[in-house]
Amino acid sequence: MNQPTPPYSATAQDWLEGARPHTWANAFAPVVAGTGAAAAYGSVHWGRALLALIVAWALIIGVNYANDYSDGIRGTDDDRTGPQRLTGGGLAKPAHVKYAAFGSFALAGLAGVTLSLTSGAWWFILVGAVCIAGAWFYTGGKNPYGYRGLGEVAVFVFFGLVAVLGTEFTQAGTLTWTGVALAVGIGAMSSAVNLANNIRDIPSDSQAGKLTLAVRLGDSRARLLFTLLLLLPCLLTLGIAIGAWPALVGLVYFPLALKSVRTVNRGARGPELIPVLGMTGRAMLAWSVVVTAALFIAAGLGI
């Protein structure tokens, strides 16, 4: 007997929620940081910075829709504590969610090709193709690596190292130790956002057979790793300040990070962990913006 077709009542607000705006800091922060590294080197190109921003933003929206689609058709989202999903919640036709993901990836690819060609780094097109493949196969395909505990590693690489250093290279034509420090810091905090989400979903993911890093580590060790990831930028800020002392102002991110750490380590569970995603994202964005502003000032003063 055929199953009745769901009403698919997704509104514009549902589609916006499906794009998960609370994760967009993961796209904005690395581009800001990479531009700051380029400024420290003495070479900023605002047009290429904008293209890099479009790439990162479209890519993370594509990732979010792809995860919504892939988790939804697998039934992973049938029992979740976070916001209702488009596919798993029966709000939108699965194929339409997949098209939204592919459309976002196409926009990221177009902006990426333009960025690669205008910066003279044609081989960045290959890097972009790997990023798009990584975004889809996080939860897509027959053997998604996000189900094998590699999600945080991928976030660290793609939204940390690749995004920050790629932004720096396409503007400055080189990589610097300042850029590496910023890339590691952004990657750590971006991974922490993903980890907090997976700590929240440990019960449902375990039941669904989704072996995220949080599931593999267990609750207590996952929370410890979250703490270490958020504290790492403190040390990196001190390292960056050796070459440009105004960067010390980057420590203003710490109160936001500390609030997230306290919430996670007091044993918050389920819906109580949802605000941590936004707080951690804001801490990451604050760090990138403040340190970048400090690097611009230092460059202007010749420090």
C-alpha positions as CSV (number, residue, x, y, z in Angstrom):
1,M,0.0,0.0,0.0
2,N,1.3,3.4,-1.0
3,Q,2.2,5.8,1.8
4,P,0.4,9.2,1.6
5,T,2.5,12.1,0.3
6,P,3.5,14.6,3.1
7,P,2.1,18.1,2.7
8,Y,5.6,19.6,2.5
9,S,4.6,22.9,4.1
10,A,8.1,24.5,4.4
11,T,8.0,28.3,4.6
12,A,10.7,30.8,3.7
13,Q,11.6,30.9,7.5
14,D,11.9,27.1,7.5
15,W,14.3,27.2,4.5
16,L,16.3,29.9,6.3
17,E,16.5,27.8,9.4
18,G,17.5,24.9,7.3
19,A,20.5,27.0,6.1
20,R,21.4,27.2,9.9
21,P,22.4,30.8,10.3
22,H,24.0,30.1,13.6
23,T,26.8,28.2,11.7
24,W,27.6,31.1,9.3
25,A,30.3,32.4,11.6
26,N,32.2,29.3,10.5
27,A,32.3,30.8,7.0
28,F,32.8,34.5,7.9
29,A,35.5,34.2,10.5
30,P,38.1,32.4,8.3
31,V,37.8,35.0,5.5
32,V,38.1,37.8,8.0
33,A,41.2,36.1,9.6
34,G,42.8,35.4,6.2
35,T,42.4,39.0,5.2
36,G,44.0,40.1,8.5
37,A,47.0,37.8,7.7
38,A,47.2,39.4,4.3
39,A,47.1,42.9,5.9
40,A,49.9,41.9,8.3
41,Y,52.0,41.0,5.2
42,G,51.0,44.3,3.5
43,S,48.8,43.0,0.7
44,V,45.0,43.3,0.9
45,H,42.6,42.8,-2.1
46,W,39.0,43.5,-1.1
47,G,37.5,42.1,-4.3
48,R,39.2,38.7,-3.7
49,A,38.2,38.9,-0.1
50,L,34.6,39.3,-1.2
51,L,34.9,36.3,-3.6
52,A,36.4,34.2,-0.8
53,L,33.5,35.2,1.5
54,I,31.0,34.1,-1.2
55,V,32.8,30.8,-1.5
56,A,32.8,30.1,2.2
57,W,29.2,31.2,2.8
58,A,27.8,29.3,-0.1
59,L,29.8,26.2,0.9
60,I,28.5,26.2,4.5
61,I,24.9,26.7,3.4
62,G,25.4,23.8,0.9
63,V,26.9,21.6,3.7
64,N,23.9,22.3,5.9
65,Y,21.3,21.5,3.2
66,A,23.3,18.4,2.2
67,N,23.4,17.2,5.9
68,D,19.7,17.9,6.2
69,Y,19.0,15.8,3.1
70,S,21.4,12.9,3.7
71,D,20.5,12.5,7.4
72,G,16.8,12.9,6.6
73,I,16.6,10.1,4.1
74,R,18.7,7.8,6.3
75,G,16.3,8.4,9.2
76,T,19.1,9.8,11.4
77,D,17.0,12.9,12.2
78,D,13.9,10.9,13.2
79,D,14.7,11.5,16.9
80,R,16.7,14.7,17.5
81,T,16.8,17.4,20.1
82,G,17.7,20.3,17.9
83,P,15.5,22.4,15.5
84,Q,13.2,20.5,13.1
85,R,14.9,19.6,9.9
86,L,13.4,20.1,6.4
87,T,13.8,16.5,5.2
88,G,13.5,14.6,8.5
89,G,10.7,16.8,9.7
90,G,8.7,16.3,6.5
91,L,8.7,20.0,5.8
92,A,10.2,19.9,2.3
93,K,10.5,17.4,-0.5
94,P,13.9,15.7,-0.1
95,A,14.8,16.3,-3.8
96,H,14.2,20.0,-3.3
97,V,16.6,20.1,-0.3
98,K,19.2,18.3,-2.4
99,Y,18.7,20.8,-5.2
100,A,19.3,23.6,-2.7
101,A,22.5,22.0,-1.6
102,F,23.7,21.5,-5.2
103,G,22.7,25.1,-6.0
104,S,24.8,26.4,-3.1
105,F,27.7,24.2,-4.2
106,A,27.4,25.6,-7.7
107,L,27.6,29.2,-6.5
108,A,30.6,28.3,-4.3
109,G,32.2,26.7,-7.4
110,L,31.6,29.7,-9.6
111,A,32.9,32.2,-7.1
112,G,35.9,29.9,-6.4
113,V,36.8,29.6,-10.1
114,T,36.7,33.4,-10.5
115,L,38.8,33.8,-7.3
116,S,41.4,31.2,-8.6
117,L,41.7,32.8,-12.0
118,T,41.9,36.4,-10.8
119,S,44.5,35.6,-8.2
120,G,46.6,33.6,-10.7
121,A,46.3,30.4,-8.7
122,W,44.5,28.2,-11.1
123,W,45.2,25.1,-9.0
124,F,42.9,26.5,-6.4
125,I,40.1,25.2,-8.6
126,L,41.2,21.7,-7.7
127,V,41.2,22.6,-4.0
128,G,37.7,24.0,-4.4
129,A,36.6,20.7,-6.0
130,V,37.9,18.8,-3.1
131,C,36.1,21.1,-0.7
132,I,32.8,20.6,-2.4
133,A,33.3,16.8,-2.5
134,G,34.2,16.9,1.2
135,A,31.0,18.9,1.9
136,W,28.8,16.4,0.2
137,F,30.4,13.2,1.5
138,Y,30.4,14.4,5.1
139,T,27.0,12.8,5.4
140,G,26.3,11.8,1.8
141,G,27.2,8.7,-0.2
142,K,27.3,5.1,1.0
143,N,30.1,5.6,3.5
144,P,29.9,9.2,4.9
145,Y,33.0,10.1,6.8
146,G,30.9,12.2,9.2
147,Y,29.5,8.9,10.5
148,R,33.1,7.7,11.2
149,G,34.2,10.4,13.6
150,L,36.0,12.5,11.1
151,G,33.6,15.5,11.0
152,E,35.6,17.7,13.3
153,V,38.8,16.9,11.4
154,A,37.2,17.9,8.1
155,V,35.9,21.2,9.6
156,F,39.3,22.0,11.0
157,V,40.9,21.4,7.5
158,F,38.3,23.0,5.3
159,F,36.9,25.9,7.4
160,G,40.2,26.4,9.2
161,L,43.4,25.7,7.3
162,V,42.0,25.9,3.7
163,A,39.7,28.8,4.2
164,V,42.1,31.0,6.2
165,L,45.3,30.2,4.3
166,G,43.4,30.2,1.0
167,T,42.1,33.7,1.7
168,E,45.6,34.9,2.6
169,F,47.3,33.3,-0.4
170,T,44.8,34.7,-3.0
171,Q,45.5,38.2,-1.6
172,A,49.1,38.2,-0.6
173,G,50.5,35.5,-2.9
174,T,52.2,33.7,0.0
175,L,51.6,32.1,3.4
176,T,52.9,33.4,6.8
177,W,53.2,32.1,10.3
178,T,50.6,34.7,11.3
179,G,48.2,33.1,8.8
180,V,49.0,29.6,10.1
181,A,48.3,30.7,13.7
182,L,45.0,32.2,12.7
183,A,44.1,29.2,10.6
184,V,44.7,26.8,13.5
185,G,42.7,29.0,15.9
186,I,39.7,29.4,13.6
187,G,39.9,25.7,12.8
188,A,39.9,24.8,16.5
189,M,36.9,27.0,17.3
190,S,35.0,25.9,14.2
191,S,35.6,22.3,15.1
192,A,34.3,23.1,18.6
193,V,31.0,24.3,17.1
194,N,30.6,21.0,15.3
195,L,31.6,19.1,18.4
196,A,29.1,20.9,20.6
197,N,26.4,19.9,18.2
198,N,27.5,16.3,18.2
199,I,27.8,16.2,22.0
200,R,24.1,17.3,22.1
201,D,23.2,14.5,19.7
202,I,25.2,11.6,21.4
203,P,22.1,9.7,22.5
204,S,20.2,9.9,19.1
205,D,23.4,9.4,17.0
206,S,24.4,6.3,19.1
207,Q,21.0,4.8,18.5
208,A,21.1,5.6,14.8
209,G,24.6,4.1,14.4
210,K,26.2,7.5,13.6
211,L,29.6,7.3,15.1
212,T,30.6,10.9,15.4
213,L,33.8,11.9,17.2
214,A,31.6,12.7,20.3
215,V,30.1,9.2,20.2
216,R,33.6,7.6,19.9
217,L,35.1,9.7,22.7
218,G,32.2,9.5,25.0
219,D,30.5,12.3,26.8
220,S,33.2,13.4,29.3
221,R,36.1,13.2,27.0
222,A,34.2,15.0,24.2
223,R,33.5,17.9,26.6
224,L,37.2,18.0,27.6
225,L,38.2,18.2,23.9
226,F,35.7,21.1,23.5
227,T,37.4,23.0,26.3
228,L,40.8,22.5,24.8
229,L,39.7,23.6,21.4
230,L,38.2,26.9,22.8
231,L,41.3,27.7,24.9
232,L,43.8,27.1,22.2
233,P,43.3,30.6,20.6
234,C,44.5,32.2,23.8
235,L,48.0,30.7,23.2
236,L,47.9,31.5,19.6
237,T,47.0,35.1,20.3
238,L,50.1,35.4,22.4
239,G,52.1,34.0,19.6
240,I,50.7,36.4,17.0
241,A,51.3,39.3,19.5
242,I,55.0,38.6,19.4
243,G,55.1,40.1,15.9
244,A,52.3,42.6,16.3
245,W,51.6,43.4,20.0
246,P,48.2,45.1,19.3
247,A,46.9,41.5,18.5
248,L,46.7,41.0,22.3
249,V,43.3,42.7,22.2
250,G,42.2,39.4,20.6
251,L,41.9,38.0,24.2
252,V,38.6,39.9,24.4
253,Y,37.1,36.8,22.9
254,F,37.8,34.8,26.1
255,P,34.6,35.8,28.1
256,L,32.4,34.5,25.2
257,A,34.5,31.3,25.0
258,L,34.5,30.9,28.8
259,K,30.7,31.1,28.9
260,S,30.5,28.2,26.3
261,V,33.0,26.2,28.3
262,R,31.1,26.6,31.5
263,T,27.8,25.6,29.9
264,V,29.4,22.4,28.4
265,N,31.3,21.4,31.5
266,R,28.5,21.9,34.0
267,G,26.8,18.9,32.2
268,A,24.3,20.7,30.0
269,R,22.5,18.2,27.8
270,G,20.0,18.1,24.9
271,P,18.4,21.5,24.2
272,E,20.5,23.1,26.9
273,L,23.5,22.8,24.5
274,I,21.8,24.6,21.6
275,P,22.9,28.1,22.8
276,V,26.5,26.9,22.9
277,L,26.6,26.7,19.1
278,G,25.8,30.4,18.8
279,M,28.0,31.5,21.7
280,T,31.0,29.6,20.3
281,G,30.4,30.9,16.8
282,R,30.3,34.5,18.1
283,A,33.5,33.9,20.1
284,M,35.2,32.7,16.9
285,L,33.9,35.7,14.9
286,A,34.9,38.1,17.6
287,W,38.4,36.7,17.8
288,S,38.8,36.9,14.0
289,V,37.5,40.5,13.7
290,V,39.4,41.9,16.7
291,V,42.7,40.3,15.8
292,T,42.3,41.3,12.1
293,A,41.6,44.9,13.2
294,A,44.7,44.8,15.4
295,L,46.8,43.5,12.5
296,F,45.5,46.3,10.2
297,I,46.4,48.9,12.9
298,A,49.9,47.3,13.4
299,A,50.5,47.3,9.7
300,G,49.4,51.0,9.5
301,L,51.8,51.9,12.3
302,G,54.6,49.8,10.8
303,I,54.8,47.6,13.9
